[in-house]
Amino acid sequence: MRQVPHSRQFSCEAATADDLGSIYRAALRVAEGKGDVVPALVLFAERLHDEARRAVEVAALARAAGLGRRAQLVLEALSGLTMHNAHGQITVEALLHQLRAIAVPSVHP
């Protein structure tokens, strides 16, 4: 699995943060080093994909669909960064707002 400096990573918790301050702080941490934004988003997309696959394995299809939609948004953000030279922090802020709007039910054992 790819490694990104810890200060540049954001987690699923950041993507579901309820308060705007958490979203902006997470975006700032990721975007502090411009070169770290793309690897952090690639890692995030990979983790979302892994979680979606695990959800399918336990027949949590609504969860898998939500995680898949989130991964799609991350890939779209990556496209903007790599193909269109979008601003890293602004892209991450927008992405976190979009991710927050997608429901991902929890898995109950």
GUTORFI-863038 format. One record per residue: residue number from 1; residue in one letter; chain; x, y, z of N, C-alpha, C in turn. Coordinates in steps of 0.02 Angstrom, whole numbers. Each point is the difference from the previous one (the first is absolute). Example, Ala and Ser with C-alpha at 12.3 -4.5 7.8 and 13.67 -1.06 7.14 Angstrom:
k = 1; r = A; c = A; n.X = 660; n.Y = -284; n.Z = 390; ca.X = -45; ca.Y = 59; ca.Z = 0; c.X = 45; c.Y = 60; c.Z = 0
k = 2; r = S; c = A; n.X = -18; n.Y = 53; n.Z = -36; ca.X = 42; ca.Y = 59; ca.Z = 3; c.X = -39; c.Y = 55; c.Z = 37
END
This chain:
k = 1; r = M; c = A; n.X = 42; n.Y = -59; n.Z = 0; ca.X = -42; ca.Y = 59; ca.Z = 0; c.X = 45; c.Y = 62; c.Z = 0
k = 2; r = R; c = A; n.X = -22; n.Y = 52; n.Z = -34; ca.X = 37; ca.Y = 62; ca.Z = -4; c.X = 4; c.Y = 34; c.Z = 68
k = 3; r = Q; c = A; n.X = 56; n.Y = 34; n.Z = 10; ca.X = 9; ca.Y = 37; ca.Z = 62; c.X = 1; c.Y = 74; c.Z = -15
k = 4; r = V; c = A; n.X = -35; n.Y = 39; n.Z = 39; ca.X = -2; ca.Y = 72; ca.Z = -5; c.X = 17; c.Y = 26; c.Z = 69
k = 5; r = P; c = A; n.X = 40; n.Y = 54; n.Z = 5; ca.X = 15; ca.Y = 26; ca.Z = 67; c.X = -64; c.Y = 10; c.Z = 40
k = 6; r = H; c = A; n.X = 1; n.Y = -20; n.Z = 63; ca.X = -60; ca.Y = 1; ca.Z = 42; c.X = -34; c.Y = 68; c.Z = 1
k = 7; r = S; c = A; n.X = 39; n.Y = 54; n.Z = 2; ca.X = -31; ca.Y = 66; ca.Z = 3; c.X = -39; c.Y = 17; c.Z = -63
k = 8; r = R; c = A; n.X = 11; n.Y = -35; n.Z = -54; ca.X = -33; ca.Y = 15; ca.Z = -63; c.X = -60; c.Y = -45; c.Z = -13
k = 9; r = Q; c = A; n.X = -9; n.Y = -51; n.Z = 41; ca.X = -55; ca.Y = -46; ca.Z = -12; c.X = -65; c.Y = 28; c.Z = 29
k = 10; r = F; c = A; n.X = -55; n.Y = -18; n.Z = -30; ca.X = -63; ca.Y = 11; ca.Z = 33; c.X = -38; c.Y = -64; c.Z = -3
k = 11; r = S; c = A; n.X = -43; n.Y = -8; n.Z = 48; ca.X = -33; ca.Y = -64; ca.Z = 9; c.X = -73; c.Y = 4; c.Z = -17
k = 12; r = C; c = A; n.X = -32; n.Y = -56; n.Z = 4; ca.X = -73; ca.Y = -1; ca.Z = -11; c.X = -34; c.Y = 44; c.Z = 52
k = 13; r = E; c = A; n.X = 28; n.Y = 6; n.Z = 60; ca.X = -30; ca.Y = 44; ca.Z = 51; c.X = 0; c.Y = 72; c.Z = -24
k = 14; r = A; c = A; n.X = 54; n.Y = 23; n.Z = -32; ca.X = 1; ca.Y = 68; ca.Z = -26; c.X = -52; c.Y = 9; c.Z = -54
k = 15; r = A; c = A; n.X = -12; n.Y = -51; n.Z = -39; ca.X = -48; ca.Y = 5; ca.Z = -54; c.X = -71; c.Y = 1; c.Z = 24
k = 16; r = T; c = A; n.X = -12; n.Y = -19; n.Z = 62; ca.X = -68; ca.Y = 0; ca.Z = 27; c.X = -7; c.Y = 51; c.Z = 56
k = 17; r = A; c = A; n.X = 48; n.Y = 44; n.Z = 7; ca.X = -3; ca.Y = 49; ca.Z = 54; c.X = -62; c.Y = 43; c.Z = -7
k = 18; r = D; c = A; n.X = -31; n.Y = 15; n.Z = 56; ca.X = -61; ca.Y = 39; ca.Z = 0; c.X = 12; c.Y = 75; c.Z = 1
k = 19; r = D; c = A; n.X = 55; n.Y = 22; n.Z = 30; ca.X = 10; ca.Y = 72; ca.Z = 5; c.X = 49; c.Y = 23; c.Z = -54
k = 20; r = L; c = A; n.X = -12; n.Y = 60; n.Z = -25; ca.X = 40; ca.Y = 27; ca.Z = -55; c.X = 72; c.Y = 9; c.Z = 21
k = 21; r = G; c = A; n.X = 13; n.Y = 17; n.Z = 63; ca.X = 68; ca.Y = 8; ca.Z = 24; c.X = 41; c.Y = -62; c.Z = -10
k = 22; r = S; c = A; n.X = -29; n.Y = -58; n.Z = 13; ca.X = 36; ca.Y = -64; ca.Z = -9; c.X = 16; c.Y = -11; c.Z = -73
k = 23; r = I; c = A; n.X = -46; n.Y = 17; n.Z = -43; ca.X = 11; ca.Y = -8; ca.Z = -72; c.X = 58; c.Y = 44; c.Z = -23
k = 24; r = Y; c = A; n.X = 0; n.Y = 63; n.Z = 20; ca.X = 52; ca.Y = 46; ca.Z = -22; c.X = 67; c.Y = -19; c.Z = 30
k = 25; r = R; c = A; n.X = 2; n.Y = -21; n.Z = 63; ca.X = 63; ca.Y = -21; ca.Z = 30; c.X = 28; c.Y = -62; c.Z = -36
k = 26; r = A; c = A; n.X = -43; n.Y = -47; n.Z = -16; ca.X = 23; ca.Y = -60; ca.Z = -35; c.X = 26; c.Y = 19; c.Z = -69
k = 27; r = A; c = A; n.X = -34; n.Y = 44; n.Z = -35; ca.X = 22; ca.Y = 22; ca.Z = -67; c.X = 67; c.Y = 35; c.Z = 5
k = 28; r = L; c = A; n.X = 8; n.Y = 42; n.Z = 50; ca.X = 63; ca.Y = 36; ca.Z = 7; c.X = 58; c.Y = -48; c.Z = 15
k = 29; r = R; c = A; n.X = -12; n.Y = -50; n.Z = 43; ca.X = 53; ca.Y = -49; ca.Z = 15; c.X = 21; c.Y = -37; c.Z = -63
k = 30; r = V; c = A; n.X = -49; n.Y = -19; n.Z = -40; ca.X = 16; ca.Y = -38; ca.Z = -62; c.X = 36; c.Y = 45; c.Z = -49
k = 31; r = A; c = A; n.X = -21; n.Y = 62; n.Z = -6; ca.X = 25; ca.Y = 44; ca.Z = -52; c.X = 63; c.Y = 39; c.Z = 20
k = 32; r = E; c = A; n.X = 25; n.Y = -10; n.Z = 62; ca.X = 59; ca.Y = 36; ca.Z = 21; c.X = 59; c.Y = -11; c.Z = -47
k = 33; r = G; c = A; n.X = 7; n.Y = -61; n.Z = -23; ca.X = 52; ca.Y = -15; ca.Z = -48; c.X = -32; c.Y = -17; c.Z = -66
k = 34; r = K; c = A; n.X = 5; n.Y = 44; n.Z = -49; ca.X = -36; ca.Y = -9; ca.Z = -63; c.X = 13; c.Y = -69; c.Z = -31
k = 35; r = G; c = A; n.X = 61; n.Y = -24; n.Z = 5; ca.X = 16; ca.Y = -65; ca.Z = -29; c.X = -32; c.Y = -58; c.Z = 35
k = 36; r = D; c = A; n.X = -25; n.Y = 10; n.Z = 61; ca.X = -29; ca.Y = -55; ca.Z = 39; c.X = -75; c.Y = -8; c.Z = -12
k = 37; r = V; c = A; n.X = -33; n.Y = 47; n.Z = -32; ca.X = -72; ca.Y = -3; ca.Z = -9; c.X = -19; c.Y = -60; c.Z = -43
k = 38; r = V; c = A; n.X = 31; n.Y = -9; n.Z = -56; ca.X = -18; ca.Y = -54; ca.Z = -46; c.X = 12; c.Y = -68; c.Z = 33
k = 39; r = P; c = A; n.X = 59; n.Y = -14; n.Z = 29; ca.X = 9; ca.Y = -65; ca.Z = 33; c.X = -50; c.Y = -12; c.Z = 57
k = 40; r = A; c = A; n.X = -17; n.Y = 52; n.Z = 37; ca.X = -48; ca.Y = -7; ca.Z = 54; c.X = -69; c.Y = -19; c.Z = -27
k = 41; r = L; c = A; n.X = -20; n.Y = 31; n.Z = -55; ca.X = -65; ca.Y = -16; ca.Z = -29; c.X = 0; c.Y = -69; c.Z = -32
k = 42; r = V; c = A; n.X = 55; n.Y = -20; n.Z = -30; ca.X = 4; ca.Y = -68; ca.Z = -27; c.X = -7; c.Y = -51; c.Z = 56
k = 43; r = L; c = A; n.X = 35; n.Y = 11; n.Z = 55; ca.X = -5; ca.Y = -45; ca.Z = 58; c.X = -72; c.Y = -1; c.Z = 27
k = 44; r = F; c = A; n.X = -31; n.Y = 58; n.Z = 3; ca.X = -69; ca.Y = 4; ca.Z = 25; c.X = -47; c.Y = -38; c.Z = -45
k = 45; r = A; c = A; n.X = 7; n.Y = 7; n.Z = -66; ca.X = -42; ca.Y = -37; ca.Z = -48; c.X = 10; c.Y = -75; c.Z = 8
k = 46; r = E; c = A; n.X = 63; n.Y = -21; n.Z = 10; ca.X = 14; ca.Y = -71; ca.Z = 10; c.X = -34; c.Y = -26; c.Z = 63
k = 47; r = R; c = A; n.X = 3; n.Y = 39; n.Z = 53; ca.X = -32; ca.Y = -21; ca.Z = 63; c.X = -75; c.Y = -3; c.Z = -6
k = 48; r = L; c = A; n.X = -30; n.Y = 48; n.Z = -35; ca.X = -72; ca.Y = -2; ca.Z = -11; c.X = -19; c.Y = -62; c.Z = -40
k = 49; r = H; c = A; n.X = 39; n.Y = -15; n.Z = -51; ca.X = -12; ca.Y = -59; ca.Z = -41; c.X = 4; c.Y = -64; c.Z = 42
k = 50; r = D; c = A; n.X = 51; n.Y = -4; n.Z = 42; ca.X = 8; ca.Y = -59; ca.Z = 44; c.X = -60; c.Y = -7; c.Z = 46
k = 51; r = E; c = A; n.X = -23; n.Y = 56; n.Z = 29; ca.X = -58; ca.Y = -3; ca.Z = 45; c.X = -63; c.Y = -20; c.Z = -39
k = 52; r = A; c = A; n.X = -7; n.Y = 25; n.Z = -60; ca.X = -59; ca.Y = -18; ca.Z = -41; c.X = 0; c.Y = -75; c.Z = -16
k = 53; r = R; c = A; n.X = 59; n.Y = -26; n.Z = -16; ca.X = 5; ca.Y = -71; ca.Z = -15; c.X = -17; c.Y = -42; c.Z = 62
k = 54; r = R; c = A; n.X = 23; n.Y = 21; n.Z = 58; ca.X = -17; ca.Y = -36; ca.Z = 62; c.X = -75; c.Y = 4; c.Z = 13
k = 55; r = A; c = A; n.X = -30; n.Y = 56; n.Z = -14; ca.X = -72; ca.Y = 7; ca.Z = 10; c.X = -39; c.Y = -47; c.Z = -45
k = 56; r = V; c = A; n.X = 22; n.Y = -9; n.Z = -62; ca.X = -33; ca.Y = -46; ca.Z = -46; c.X = 6; c.Y = -71; c.Z = 27
k = 57; r = E; c = A; n.X = 57; n.Y = -17; n.Z = 27; ca.X = 11; ca.Y = -67; ca.Z = 26; c.X = -48; c.Y = -19; c.Z = 56
k = 58; r = V; c = A; n.X = -25; n.Y = 50; n.Z = 38; ca.X = -47; ca.Y = -14; ca.Z = 54; c.X = -71; c.Y = 22; c.Z = -20
k = 59; r = A; c = A; n.X = -11; n.Y = 10; n.Z = -64; ca.X = -66; ca.Y = 17; ca.Z = -28; c.X = -27; c.Y = 66; c.Z = 26
k = 60; r = A; c = A; n.X = 45; n.Y = 47; n.Z = 16; ca.X = -21; ca.Y = 67; ca.Z = 20; c.X = 1; c.Y = 44; c.Z = -63
k = 61; r = L; c = A; n.X = -48; n.Y = -11; n.Z = -43; ca.X = 1; ca.Y = 31; ca.Z = -66; c.X = -10; c.Y = 76; c.Z = 2
k = 62; r = A; c = A; n.X = -41; n.Y = 25; n.Z = 45; ca.X = -9; ca.Y = 73; ca.Z = 4; c.X = 65; c.Y = 33; c.Z = 22
k = 63; r = R; c = A; n.X = 36; n.Y = -33; n.Z = 46; ca.X = 64; ca.Y = 27; ca.Z = 22; c.X = 50; c.Y = -2; c.Z = -59
k = 64; r = A; c = A; n.X = 2; n.Y = -55; n.Z = -35; ca.X = 46; ca.Y = -6; ca.Z = -57; c.X = -14; c.Y = 53; c.Z = -52
k = 65; r = A; c = A; n.X = -64; n.Y = 13; n.Z = -13; ca.X = -18; ca.Y = 51; ca.Z = -50; c.X = 22; c.Y = 70; c.Z = 22
k = 66; r = G; c = A; n.X = -9; n.Y = 17; n.Z = 64; ca.X = 21; ca.Y = 64; ca.Z = 25; c.X = 76; c.Y = 8; c.Z = -3
k = 67; r = L; c = A; n.X = 35; n.Y = -52; n.Z = 20; ca.X = 73; ca.Y = 2; ca.Z = -3; c.X = 25; c.Y = 5; c.Z = -72
k = 68; r = G; c = A; n.X = -33; n.Y = -35; n.Z = -46; ca.X = 18; ca.Y = 3; ca.Z = -70; c.X = -11; c.Y = 70; c.Z = -28
k = 69; r = R; c = A; n.X = -55; n.Y = 31; n.Z = 19; ca.X = -13; ca.Y = 69; ca.Z = -23; c.X = 53; c.Y = 48; c.Z = 27
k = 70; r = R; c = A; n.X = 20; n.Y = -10; n.Z = 63; ca.X = 53; ca.Y = 42; ca.Z = 29; c.X = 66; c.Y = -10; c.Z = -38
k = 71; r = A; c = A; n.X = 16; n.Y = -63; n.Z = -15; ca.X = 62; ca.Y = -13; ca.Z = -37; c.X = -2; c.Y = 34; c.Z = -69
k = 72; r = Q; c = A; n.X = -59; n.Y = -1; n.Z = -32; ca.X = -8; ca.Y = 33; ca.Z = -64; c.X = 15; c.Y = 75; c.Z = 6
k = 73; r = L; c = A; n.X = -25; n.Y = 32; n.Z = 53; ca.X = 14; ca.Y = 71; ca.Z = 10; c.X = 74; c.Y = 14; c.Z = 10
k = 74; r = V; c = A; n.X = 33; n.Y = -44; n.Z = 36; ca.X = 72; ca.Y = 8; ca.Z = 11; c.X = 37; c.Y = -5; c.Z = -67
k = 75; r = L; c = A; n.X = -20; n.Y = -48; n.Z = -42; ca.X = 32; ca.Y = -7; ca.Z = -65; c.X = -13; c.Y = 61; c.Z = -44
k = 76; r = E; c = A; n.X = -60; n.Y = 28; n.Z = 4; ca.X = -14; ca.Y = 62; ca.Z = -37; c.X = 44; c.Y = 57; c.Z = 24
k = 77; r = A; c = A; n.X = 10; n.Y = 5; n.Z = 65; ca.X = 44; ca.Y = 52; ca.Z = 27; c.X = 72; c.Y = -11; c.Z = -24
k = 78; r = L; c = A; n.X = 22; n.Y = -62; n.Z = -2; ca.X = 67; ca.Y = -16; ca.Z = -25; c.X = 7; c.Y = 22; c.Z = -73
k = 79; r = S; c = A; n.X = -51; n.Y = -10; n.Z = -40; ca.X = 1; ca.Y = 22; ca.Z = -69; c.X = 10; c.Y = 75; c.Z = -4
k = 80; r = G; c = A; n.X = -37; n.Y = 37; n.Z = 42; ca.X = 7; ca.Y = 72; ca.Z = 0; c.X = 70; c.Y = 23; c.Z = 19
k = 81; r = L; c = A; n.X = 30; n.Y = -35; n.Z = 47; ca.X = 67; ca.Y = 18; ca.Z = 22; c.X = 53; c.Y = -18; c.Z = -52
k = 82; r = T; c = A; n.X = -6; n.Y = -59; n.Z = -29; ca.X = 53; ca.Y = -23; ca.Z = -44; c.X = -7; c.Y = 24; c.Z = -72
k = 83; r = M; c = A; n.X = -61; n.Y = 7; n.Z = -24; ca.X = -10; ca.Y = 19; ca.Z = -70; c.X = -12; c.Y = 74; c.Z = -9
k = 84; r = H; c = A; n.X = -28; n.Y = 33; n.Z = 51; ca.X = -19; ca.Y = 70; ca.Z = -7; c.X = 37; c.Y = 46; c.Z = 47
k = 85; r = N; c = A; n.X = 49; n.Y = -28; n.Z = 38; ca.X = 41; ca.Y = 40; ca.Z = 45; c.X = -42; c.Y = 40; c.Z = 50
k = 86; r = A; c = A; n.X = -51; n.Y = -31; n.Z = 28; ca.X = -43; ca.Y = 33; ca.Z = 49; c.X = 39; c.Y = 13; c.Z = 64
k = 87; r = H; c = A; n.X = -22; n.Y = 49; n.Z = 39; ca.X = 31; ca.Y = 18; ca.Z = 63; c.X = -14; c.Y = -55; c.Z = 51
k = 88; r = G; c = A; n.X = 52; n.Y = -25; n.Z = 32; ca.X = -6; ca.Y = -57; ca.Z = 46; c.X = -47; c.Y = 11; c.Z = 58
k = 89; r = Q; c = A; n.X = 9; n.Y = 54; n.Z = 37; ca.X = -41; ca.Y = 11; ca.Z = 60; c.X = -73; c.Y = 11; c.Z = -19
k = 90; r = I; c = A; n.X = -12; n.Y = 39; n.Z = -51; ca.X = -69; ca.Y = 14; ca.Z = -21; c.X = -33; c.Y = -65; c.Z = -24
k = 91; r = T; c = A; n.X = 37; n.Y = -41; n.Z = -36; ca.X = -26; ca.Y = -63; ca.Z = -24; c.X = -19; c.Y = -46; c.Z = 58
k = 92; r = V; c = A; n.X = 44; n.Y = -4; n.Z = 50; ca.X = -13; ca.Y = -43; ca.Z = 58; c.X = -59; c.Y = 26; c.Z = 40
k = 93; r = E; c = A; n.X = -5; n.Y = 66; n.Z = 9; ca.X = -57; ca.Y = 28; ca.Z = 36; c.X = -65; c.Y = -18; c.Z = -35
k = 94; r = A; c = A; n.X = -2; n.Y = 10; n.Z = -65; ca.X = -61; ca.Y = -16; ca.Z = -39; c.X = -15; c.Y = -75; c.Z = 5
k = 95; r = L; c = A; n.X = 51; n.Y = -40; n.Z = -6; ca.X = -9; ca.Y = -73; ca.Z = 4; c.X = -29; c.Y = -20; c.Z = 67
k = 96; r = L; c = A; n.X = 26; n.Y = 27; n.Z = 54; ca.X = -25; ca.Y = -18; ca.Z = 67; c.X = -73; c.Y = 20; c.Z = 9
k = 97; r = H; c = A; n.X = -19; n.Y = 57; n.Z = -28; ca.X = -72; ca.Y = 19; ca.Z = 2; c.X = -42; c.Y = -50; c.Z = -39
k = 98; r = Q; c = A; n.X = 23; n.Y = -20; n.Z = -58; ca.X = -38; ca.Y = -48; ca.Z = -41; c.X = -4; c.Y = -68; c.Z = 35
k = 99; r = L; c = A; n.X = 55; n.Y = -22; n.Z = 29; ca.X = 1; ca.Y = -65; ca.Z = 34; c.X = -49; c.Y = 0; c.Z = 59
k = 100; r = R; c = A; n.X = -2; n.Y = 55; n.Z = 35; ca.X = -44; ca.Y = 5; ca.Z = 58; c.X = -74; c.Y = -9; c.Z = -19
k = 101; r = A; c = A; n.X = -17; n.Y = 17; n.Z = -61; ca.X = -69; ca.Y = -4; ca.Z = -22; c.X = -22; c.Y = -70; c.Z = -19
k = 102; r = I; c = A; n.X = 47; n.Y = -47; n.Z = -4; ca.X = -17; ca.Y = -68; ca.Z = -20; c.X = -7; c.Y = -45; c.Z = 61
k = 103; r = A; c = A; n.X = -59; n.Y = -28; n.Z = 8; ca.X = -12; ca.Y = -44; ca.Z = 57; c.X = 36; c.Y = -66; c.Z = -9
k = 104; r = V; c = A; n.X = 32; n.Y = -23; n.Z = 54; ca.X = 32; ca.Y = -65; ca.Z = 1; c.X = -23; c.Y = -35; c.Z = 63
k = 105; r = P; c = A; n.X = -50; n.Y = -45; n.Z = -6; ca.X = -24; ca.Y = -35; ca.Z = 59; c.X = 55; c.Y = -42; c.Z = 32
k = 106; r = S; c = A; n.X = -3; n.Y = -6; n.Z = 65; ca.X = 48; ca.Y = -42; ca.Z = 34; c.X = -21; c.Y = -73; c.Z = -6
k = 107; r = V; c = A; n.X = 48; n.Y = -44; n.Z = 10; ca.X = -12; ca.Y = -71; ca.Z = -2; c.X = -13; c.Y = -23; c.Z = 71
k = 108; r = H; c = A; n.X = -57; n.Y = -33; n.Z = 9; ca.X = -16; ca.Y = -27; ca.Z = 67; c.X = 13; c.Y = -74; c.Z = 0
k = 109; r = P; c = A; n.X = 46; n.Y = -23; n.Z = 45; ca.X = 17; ca.Y = -71; ca.Z = 1; c.X = -58; c.Y = -44; c.Z = 21
END
